[in-house]
Amino acid sequence: MSVASPDHDHWMRHALRLAQQAAGAGEVPVGAVVVKDGQVVGQGANAPLASQDPTAHAEVVALRAAARQLGNYRLDGCTLYVTLEPCTMCSGAMLHARLDTVVYGAAEPKTGAAGSVLDVFSYPQINHQTQVVRGVLAEECAAILAQFFQQRRAANKTLALANHPLKDTALRNPDSAFCDLPSWPYQPQWHSGWPVLAGLRMAVVDEGPRHAPITWLCLHGAASWGYAFCHWLSPLQQAGHRVVVPDLPGFGRSDQPKRDKAHSAQWHIQVLQTLVQHLDLNNVVLIGEGDGARLGLAVAQAMPERFAGGWLMDAWPDANLPKPLAQWLHAAASKPRWDVAQGFNQAGLWPVGKAEKAPIAIPFENAGHRAALKAWPSVQAQLPPVAQTLLGDWLQQGRCLITRSASNTLMPAAAWYSAWLAAVPALAQHPQALQQTPMPPLVPEQAAASVRQAMEYFAPFAKV
């Protein structure tokens, strides 16, 4: 039976508070309270895990407490309130205790013994009859259970992904290699279930609200990984924006295919398209560093409705690379002992002597982890030229910024200007979009100014 009663609601809310306590302790959130003459004489929260006792259900804990309080295992005149329909064990204990009434909230269709699977209380042969009241605050009681199991499924999924077995065709840097990095407290989300990854584990830092006014998609280039953006995340987060920083497969904390032939421009583009769709990224501003710019532009060209614009940093517009950049990529690809950090220093992309230079090289410290570097000249050649139509639209609306670091030795300034004007003729009408910065925007001294410039430049396109 189900009987509406203010007293029933009051005591069920008391039981719900106990259920919340159980959830906080990692137990299935069930709470129970025993009431006699308007007073609590016993209460309990689920505790089988904490007590290592299979009988420590909330109802049993509450019955034991009430028996001690009253000095009698017979609980005549008592009512027990519980947030979830009791199981067979608890129902039997309630009958043995001679309870007058049992009031429960949510039904339990799998194990409930008060009417769902069994109705232990309905047998006339039993020498004591206990009244049952069903469905008191049922929605609230069910909601706390649903939330608990939803969170537990999500945690189990995250754990399963984090512990995803390593394929025998790939390598993985140990997580310990990335501990305590300067300006990088961010833990990645792990993704391995996307078909395009074919079982590889991919690391993606995703910080900020899901429905932020702007989502910044930060894509690193060759011989780099997500850490390159370490000085960008905090100020963008503080502005209430979402920041997504993936490590491309083969780089950073993501799994690294052993064979360089596993890499192609089309595969990396497909991986990023899947990322945008899976994470439901919208109103995206691309921040593309080096080759990450052309990768990101290819993704934006395929799904323009997701992108608001782009900032392309130290990027070359096509496969006709200037000689210094081609030689730099060739050295990274062909020399097993090539010093990644020193290579950045020599290119003018990371200043010599900075404490932050070492983390850039962490994923490539072992020669066996350099298949992506070996593959990258080929990937670079396969990347499509920048999309004139997309960039033309962005330029016309003030949604595009292309910058070169003055210290960049890989892209001579005059050749860089000429290449971009030839690739995107519309830049001639928007010269303000093609700029030179005093130093790379990925180093501390320039990062704060670059972030401010980025937020001001793209502020008109933030979703209100």
Helices and strands as residue ranges (DSSP letters): H 6-24, E 31-36, E 39-45, H 48-51, H 58-70, E 79-84, H 88-96, E 101-106, G 120-122, E 131-133, H 138-162, E 170-171, G 175-178, E 189-191, G 195-197, E 202-207, E 215-219, G 226-229, H 233-238, E 242-246, E 256-257, G 260-262, H 265-278, E 284-289, H 291-302, G 304-306, E 307-313, H 323-334, H 340-346, H 357-361, G 362-364, G 367-369, H 371-382, H 388-396, E 400-405, H 413-423, G 425-429, G 431-433, E 434-437, H 444-458, G 459-461
